[in-house]
Amino acid sequence: MQVRSLFITATGTNIGKTHTTVQLIEAFAAKGLSVGVFKPIETGVSTLPHDASLLLKVCQKVNKNFKNLNPEDITAYTFPLPAAPFCADIHQEIVLEKIIKKYHELSQLCDILLVEGAGGLLVPVTKDFMMIDLAKKLKAKVLLVTPSRLGCINDTLLSMEALNSRNMGFEWCVNLFEDKESFSEVTQPFYDEVFPDWWSVEAGIQRFISTY
């Protein structure tokens, strides 16, 4: 059976990809699926990769195949500089084949592999290869996480346009965090009108995973 994969991306950095991925790990596991995690690239790493460490810790609670892995085992590259991978990779170390190989290795350990991207869709991995290209190369279904802050409609629509321009199927959700109190007035009316089936990380995860 071919392992299913889900690429979790966002409209930018600090939107809630890791928070969302944690919720997905727990939800898929509760459904009875063996779930794994992969953080291809993490920047801003001084010692241990923070996001990869958190994701692995949660994953190890529900998948015995990940019990003996270290955070470095679920990443392909880490860099000290908190920047886009291309900029953080000052020695030009990134080789795409290494990321693909790691993806296939981790896929052997689960029914569904959750892949958390770095930053947003058009964050450069190399000078001519973006995060959105990685999602497409992996042939993964995409989940776009969007913020709830003022201005998020523009960010959301631009990210959707990027995905649609590459003919990539995707789902999207809102992480209700920033400007949460004003969201229902300044943003939600548009979503309700144009995307009546939109959902939030807080309220829609179960409905989303029911499609798997």
C-alpha positions in Angstrom: 0.0 0.0 0.0 1.3 3.4 -0.9 1.8 5.6 2.1 -0.4 8.7 2.2 1.3 12.0 2.9 0.1 15.4 3.9 2.2 18.5 3.4 1.4 21.2 6.1 2.3 24.7 4.9 1.2 28.2 5.7 0.9 31.7 4.4 4.1 32.6 6.2 6.2 31.9 9.2 4.8 31.8 12.8 1.3 31.0 11.6 0.8 27.7 13.4 2.1 24.9 11.2 3.6 23.0 14.1 0.6 23.6 16.3 -1.6 22.2 13.6 0.6 19.3 12.9 0.5 18.3 16.5 -3.3 18.3 16.4 -3.2 16.2 13.3 -0.9 13.6 14.8 -3.2 13.1 17.7 -6.3 13.1 15.5 -5.0 10.6 13.0 -3.7 8.3 15.8 -7.1 8.4 17.5 -8.6 7.3 14.2 -6.4 4.2 14.3 -3.8 5.3 11.7 -0.1 4.8 12.2 1.1 8.4 11.8 4.7 9.7 11.2 6.3 13.1 10.9 9.0 14.7 8.8 10.4 18.2 9.0 12.6 18.4 5.9 14.3 21.6 6.8 14.4 23.6 10.0 16.3 26.9 10.4 17.2 28.9 13.5 18.6 25.7 15.2 21.4 26.3 17.7 21.4 22.9 19.3 18.3 20.6 18.8 15.7 21.5 16.2 12.8 22.8 18.3 9.9 22.0 15.9 11.2 18.6 15.0 11.8 17.7 18.7 8.2 18.6 19.6 6.7 16.8 16.6 8.8 13.7 17.3 7.8 13.7 21.0 4.1 13.7 20.1 4.6 11.1 17.4 6.5 8.7 19.7 3.5 8.5 21.9 1.4 7.0 19.2 3.8 5.2 16.8 6.2 2.7 18.2 8.2 2.8 14.9 9.4 6.3 15.8 10.3 5.4 19.5 14.1 5.1 18.9 14.5 8.1 16.5 16.1 11.4 17.4 14.9 14.8 16.2 17.8 14.7 13.6 16.3 11.5 12.2 13.2 13.3 11.1 14.9 16.2 9.4 17.1 16.3 6.4 18.8 19.7 7.1 19.1 22.1 10.0 20.8 25.5 10.0 21.6 28.0 12.7 20.4 31.1 10.9 16.7 31.8 11.3 16.0 32.5 7.7 14.7 31.0 4.5 16.5 27.7 3.8 18.3 29.2 0.8 19.7 32.0 2.9 20.4 29.9 5.9 22.3 27.4 3.8 25.4 29.5 3.5 27.6 26.6 2.4 25.1 25.4 -0.2 24.6 22.1 1.4 21.1 21.3 0.4 20.7 18.4 -2.0 17.1 17.7 -2.9 17.7 14.0 -3.4 18.6 13.8 0.3 15.2 15.2 1.3 13.4 12.8 -1.0 15.4 9.8 0.4 14.6 10.8 4.0 10.9 11.1 3.0 10.8 7.6 1.6 12.7 6.2 4.6 10.2 7.7 7.1 7.3 6.6 4.9 8.2 3.0 5.6 7.3 3.6 9.3 3.7 4.8 9.1 0.4 4.8 7.3 0.4 8.5 6.8 3.4 10.9 6.9 2.9 14.5 7.9 5.4 16.7 6.3 5.8 20.2 7.8 7.3 22.8 5.5 9.4 25.8 6.5 7.7 29.2 6.3 5.3 29.8 3.4 4.8 28.3 0.0 7.3 30.5 -1.9 10.1 30.3 0.6 13.2 29.3 -1.4 14.9 26.0 -0.7 17.4 26.6 -3.4 17.6 29.6 -5.8 15.0 28.0 -8.1 13.2 25.5 -6.0 10.5 26.6 -3.5 8.6 24.9 -0.7 5.6 24.6 -3.0 7.8 22.7 -5.4 8.8 20.3 -2.7 5.1 19.6 -1.9 4.4 18.9 -5.6 7.5 16.7 -5.9 6.4 14.6 -3.0 2.9 14.3 -4.6 1.5 15.1 -1.2 -1.9 16.5 -0.4 -1.5 20.1 0.9 -3.0 21.6 4.0 -2.6 25.4 4.0 -2.8 27.0 7.5 -3.8 30.6 7.5 -3.7 33.2 10.3 -6.6 35.0 11.9 -5.0 38.4 12.1 -6.0 41.5 10.2 -4.8 41.3 6.7 -5.0 37.5 6.5 -7.5 37.5 3.6 -4.9 38.9 1.2 -2.3 36.4 2.4 -4.8 33.5 2.1 -5.9 34.4 -1.4 -2.3 34.8 -2.6 -1.3 31.4 -1.3 -4.4 29.8 -2.8 -3.5 31.4 -6.1 0.0 30.0 -6.0 -1.4 26.5 -5.4 -4.1 26.8 -8.1 -1.5 28.1 -10.6 0.4 24.8 -10.2 -2.8 22.7 -10.3 -2.2 21.4 -6.8 -5.1 20.1 -4.8 -5.3 21.5 -1.3 -7.4 22.0 1.8 -7.0 25.1 4.0 -7.9 26.1 7.5 -7.6 29.1 9.9 -5.5 29.0 13.0 -7.6 31.2 15.3 -4.8 32.8 17.3 -3.9 36.4 16.5 -6.7 39.0 16.6 -9.0 36.2 17.6 -11.5 38.6 19.3 -12.0 40.7 16.1 -11.8 37.9 13.6 -15.6 37.3 13.5 -16.1 41.0 12.5 -13.1 41.9 10.3 -12.4 38.6 8.4 -15.0 35.9 8.9 -17.8 37.6 6.9 -15.7 37.3 3.7 -14.9 33.6 4.4 -18.5 32.8 5.2 -19.6 34.4 1.9 -16.9 33.0 -0.4 -15.8 29.8 1.4 -18.8 28.7 3.4 -17.0 25.4 4.2 -14.0 27.0 5.8 -12.8 25.5 9.1 -10.5 26.3 11.9 -7.8 24.2 13.5 -9.7 24.5 16.8 -13.0 23.2 15.4 -12.5 21.4 12.1 -9.7 18.8 12.5 -12.0 15.9 13.0 -14.1 16.7 9.9 -10.9 17.1 7.9 -9.4 13.7 8.8 -12.7 12.0 8.1 -11.7 12.3 4.4 -8.8 9.9 4.9 
